[in-house]
Structures are given as structure tokens and as C-alpha cells.
Amino acid sequence: MSFLRKSVNLMGSVARRQQHLKVIGGATAARDFSSKPSDDYANFPGAKAPFVSKLNLIQPEDYAPIPIYRVMDQDGYIADESQDPQLGREVVEKMFRDMVLLNTMDKILYESQRQGRISFYMTNFGEEASHIGSAAALEMRDLIYGQYREAGVLVWRGFRIDQFIDQCYGNTDDLGRGKQMPVHYGSRELNFVTISSPLSTQMPQAVGAAYAMKLRPDNDACVVCYFGEGAASEGDAHAAFNFAATLGCPTILFCRNNGFAISTPSHEQYKGDGIAGRGPMGYGITTIRVDGTDVFAVYNAMKAAREYVLKENKPVVFEALAYRVGHHSTSDDSTAYRPAEEIEIWNSVEHPISKLKRYMVHKGWFDETVENEYVKDIRKKVLKQIAVSEKKLKPNWREMFEGVYAEMPDHLIEQRSELEKHIEAHKEHYPLKNFEK
Amino acid sequence: MLRTRLIQAASSAQRAFSTSQKALAAKQMTVRDALNSALDDELARDDRVFILGEEVAQYDGAYKVSRGLWKKYGDKRVIDTPITEMGFAGIAVGAAMAGLRPVCEFMTWNFSMQAIDHIINSAAKTFYMSAGAVNVPIVFRGPNGAASGVAAQHSQCFAAWYAHCPGLKVLSPYDAEDARGLLKSAIRDPDPVVFLENELVYGTAFPVADNVADKDFLVPIGKAKIMRPGKDITLVAHSKAVETSLLAAAELAKKGIEAEVINLRSIRPLDTATIFASVRKTHHLVTVENGWPQHGVGAEICARIMEDQTFFELDAPVWRCAGVDVPMPYAKTLEAHALPRVQDLVEATLKVLGGKVGKAAAANK
């Protein structure tokens, strides 16, 4: 309970007793204790706690906020050398370049939506470190349930530029076969569950998937569920937290707290201590809160969280604090509800890419010319890919009947054959050349 | 929610009923035992199968459908959950996505409205929207439709609601054979299945053939069953309305009218072939359901007939017998009148047959 700012009177004896229990050793001691209720200690099935005779309304202010773990400061210096993850130059360069790739691709695809080339897009600006730092600490066998703003996790896992752009264009090489809006990526190969639009439904599902993993003999994989602080207001979030705790599921509930749920700022979203504040006391879940703009902090914390969930078969609540630099989506203009100067700070000195760049500069790992070339090269690749993806054929139109059931039922087979006949009879009216034969 | 009250109603509704002449000779099985043994078989057959829901484990299920299974299979296969339909339906969908085969019990389907986003937006659509990458082999099951004395919020039929949605399969068993065979098929099916039971028949013992108890006894999804053949009129029904139809057919027989009774078993996919063939024979049709009429199962059958050549086989317009278009009244007498009764079916049949009633009777004499 290191986050207690001060001991309120009624908490005093709990703290003392817990200290005592710790000394004599863990859960067994607690059980022994509860079977022998003493005068000042209650033994209700719903709670074991001391009785007090002084009335006291516990205030939120009685608790100090959960501190934010940080490895690297704004200027890219590591405050406590023991916390340096000691990653080699190659790994750090991949982290940096993946963040740059994501950032560059986002800028161009955002523009391409503005030009009417794709219907929708969501950028990841400002959250690159939480994606890359967390993905780097995981194993490929760990299953990812994303919300929709986790493209960086896919970048780290090797989803290629052409795969991203083909998905946004819904062409014949789109793994989703053109059945979803842009940014609803999914990849079985990369253990990334296809994004689903309804908010927070991924949360109990991720917990369910973690439960399934736990049942496997010698399980060595966990489930990571990403969600925003706004999504955490949905009832699904409560269910996910509660089930993860009660069923003991190896899952990391990763909250990307970027300060905004579309236009709703976090101070209107909740009154408690963020999402981390709900973990230990609210749901009895081990919790960590980190600076989401510090790729090393996210990396270290994620490594520890992964180790913990697999060793203990218990969940972890992980809150990464950052700032959503971009608009919510292409359907939003965030300057209507926040000052441009505020955005600018988070887009410069506080930007995760700038921080990692400064670290690399101190290390002597940063060559301005090489990196500028890299950005140019990525821009070129993305633009070229857009031109290619735009021209690719759409999936065969017959596919619209597929995937409703594992085996196509008769009424759909019938409809498909009617459509085939219709198109055969009126093919001059249909843009058949745009579709795969 | 009136959970305790529901359970009391269930036990008071247990009464033996059989429409078969051979009832005494044949082996008997209650619907509860049929469901319980189907779950037991499938838990034993496939270790990916597990049951979750409120009170399904230690308490043996609110309606005792999972009786003994927790003791037999343990905490990992039969799981009691906190009270959140949205939560455990989501957990079940996730587990199915990850390769398990959950059987998710709703204490009643009325509570599934809390979880409907998971059933429709997630379970029914994920296979399509992931372009076949993620399938959701899951069974959502529980008692559906009007029970007895539990008022409007606990007396709804969800057949039409879920049958509206592509991606789902919707089953509505009537007797023990249906319950056992269809539940086993549902658990083995690769797609999400909505399995609508009827609490009022849980305790009813039905005669069953010997093979129904076989480990691999399956009833195919998407096929209706002719419960009683007849040549004068077709009564098509599902769930407990099959019972009403059989009783009406017995009444009609006294008047010299031979009604064919079809038990739909599966609402989606709908076995139109069996309905059409019957109508081509009888040229008259009455649909029977305990759900509301608008956009109901009967309405769908009418539409399908009009879209088919079978329409020209009809000698009279189709008549729908459905639940009254109001929230279910709590008063006992009103409740009984809000659902199609035997005499309603008899009257509907006589009206549909019109002047031909006497002729049919005369011909049978």
C-alpha cells in the first residue's frame, strides 16, 4: 500500500495487522487469523477488516495517487541506471524506426482519407511508445486483443506496409477481404485478433481467451487487452476486471490513457485515480502505472507484468499515461475542445519519438542524415503502396455470401446463383473489371 | 430480477404430459434429463467443452439442467459466474474465439438482452468480419418464452429476435428427443447457436426411442419434424406451441379433420421444404407460436410461402396464431388468454377450412 498518502485513523490498525501478517507469512496466516475473530476484527464473508468505534467517512483525498513509473526523462536521460533495460543498439533502433514508420504512415493515410481515397482512418500520434514498448516485451505467442488504436503493436510484430494499406483499401490482398472499415486489422499469423468496432467488447473476450490459455497444459502465453480510459467506463470493462480477478486469468489489461475519449477529457470520464486506481483496492488486481511516452518504462513494466501473470496465473492492470496528439478519428476535429498550444507541447518536447531520439543522441546512436533518409524512404514506400493498393482488384463479388456460416446454407447458395445469373444477363451495367475473377 | 420466483414457478409447472399412444410402452425421458445427458456426453467427448453461467456449478443450475456436472467435471469445466450476463457472455465469446467450446447458460433468455451485443455483434458477426479467420463455436442456452406467473419481463419468446440475425443458428426444441439431439448437434456445430428451451416442459417425461440415449444421437440442425401426419390442414409450430398444436389436432380429429403437425425444431435455418411439401398436400396452413405476431416466426413463414410457388397451392389465406400483442399480463387468467390455446387453434382451423369442414368430415365418415 505504498500509495497511501497518510494513514487515516480507521486504516491504522489494518496496516499494522497486515504488517504483522506479512511478517508471519502470507495467506495461511491470514486464514488462521480470520478463523479466530477477535473483538476488534470482523469476520464477515464479504470482508475481513477491523471494527472501529470512531465514525469516519473515507475521502478520495485520503489516498495518494498511484505513482507513475518512468525510466527516461524529457531529455532522454535515465534517472536511475538500475532501471536501464540495457537494450542493444539494434533493438533500440528497431524501436525508434518502428515508431517513425507508424508515425509516417499515419500522416499519409490520414491525408489519404482527407482526399477521399479511403473512408476512415485513426492515427496513433503520441502513443507510439506504449505500442512499441509493450509489443517489444511480449512473445509472438502472446495473443493481442486491440481496441483500434494499436497499429504499432502490429508494426513491431511484422505486419507490413502493404498489409496495412491493402486493409485500408479493402482490396483482394486485404486479409479482411474488404469486410471491415479501415484500421480494423487482424492477423492470425501475428496472433492479433481482428479489431471489432463496438467499444470494450474485446475486454471480457480477452479475459475469456486468457482463461482458455490457462487451461492448456504448460501454458506459456498470455493475453494482452488494450483499451482506452473511455472504454473503461463501459460495463464490459467492469465485467472483464472482475472476471480476470475471480477466475485468475493470465491477462494484462493495458489501458492506454491518452486523456481523451473522442472529445471527452479524462477528468469528465472518471473521478477516481485513473484506471490504475481501480486495480488493487477495487478489484484486487496487481497494478502498474507508467509514463506511456517513455518506451523503456513501458518495456520494463510490460516485461515484469508478463512474468507475473504467467507465474501467478493472475491478471495485471497496466495503465500507460500519454496524450492523444491526433484527432480521435477522421470524423473529429479536436481543436474544437482543446487548445492548439497544449497539443503542440505533447507533439514536441513530450513526444515519445523525441524522447527516444534524445536518448539515442546521448548514446551516439543517432545519425541525423541516416534517419532523415529513413523517413524519406518510408514516405516513398507508403505513397507507392497507396498507388499500388488503390489499383488492386477488389475481392471477387461472390465473396459477399461467404463467411456468414462455416458451410454456406441453401438460401445463400440460391441468392448467389441468382446474382450470378443476373450479372451474367446485365454485365454491361456492372464494374466487373474492378473485381477479381 | 425475480430469480427465486422463476424457480418456484418451474417446479410447480412440472407435470407429466404425453400425446403419444405408445407412451406407456416406450422408454421415458424428461426434457431436463435430455439436456443434462446431452451436456454430460459432450463434456466427456470433447475437453474443449465447458459450461458457464450463474449458479450452474455448485447449485446445479437454477433449473437443475446441469445437475451433477460440476461434481463430475470440476471447477474448470463447470463455472459459476458473477451476476453479469454481459460479462460472462463476453468471456464465453472470447473463450470460443480462442478454441474452446463454451456452453453459456442464461438463467432465462430474458436476461440475455444485457448480453445481446456479444451474441449479435460479436458471436454472430466475427467469423464474417474476420474473413473466416476467427470462428465462434458457442452455444447460448436457457429457458425461453412464457413461463408461469412471472409477468412481462420474464415471459418473452426470443425466437424471432435472434432468428432475425444472419450468422446465428436458432434452435427451439419441443420434446426430449429434440432437446437431447439438438443440443448435442449445437455443441458440435462450428457456428454460434442460440438454443431456446422451455421451462414449462423441463419436468415433462416424453416417450423416446431407444437410440435417443446413444452417445452419438444427433438431430440435424435445419430440419423440421412431422409430429402427426394429416391431409386436411397443416399446423406448424415450435417449442411448447407444438404441444398446443398436438392437442388441437386431437380435438380436430374428433370433428373428422386430419391436421398435420410440424415441429420446426430449427427457426434459423428454417426448413421451408418440409412446410412447403405439407402445404402442397393439405392446401391449408395455420402457424402457431407463443411469441408476438409482428415480425414473428409465423409472419416469416407467410412471407416465404408468398415468395414461392407454394402460394398457389393454398386454398385459403394462412392464419397466424400467436401470443397477444401486449406485454405478458401477470394475472393468471389473463396470462392464459395471452397465449394461443387449444380452442383458439381449433377455431382458427375451422375458419381457415371454412365451408369445407363439413365436406372433410363427411368424407372421413
Interface residues (C-beta under 8 A of the other chain):
Chain A: L143 Y145 D174 L175 G176 R177 K179 Q180 H184 G186 S187 R188 V193 T194 S196 P198 T201 M203 P204 Q205 A206 V207 G208 A209 A210 Y211 A212 M213 L215 G235 D236 H238 A239 A240 N242 F243 T246 L247 E402 G403 V404 Y405 A406 P409 D410 H411
Chain B: K76 I79 T81 P82 T84 M86 G87 F88 A89 G90 I91 A92 V93 G94 A95 A96 M97 A98 G99 L100 P102 D117 H118 N121 S122 T126 F127 Y128 M129 S130 A131 G132 A133 V134 N135 P166 G167 K169 P190 D191 G222 P269
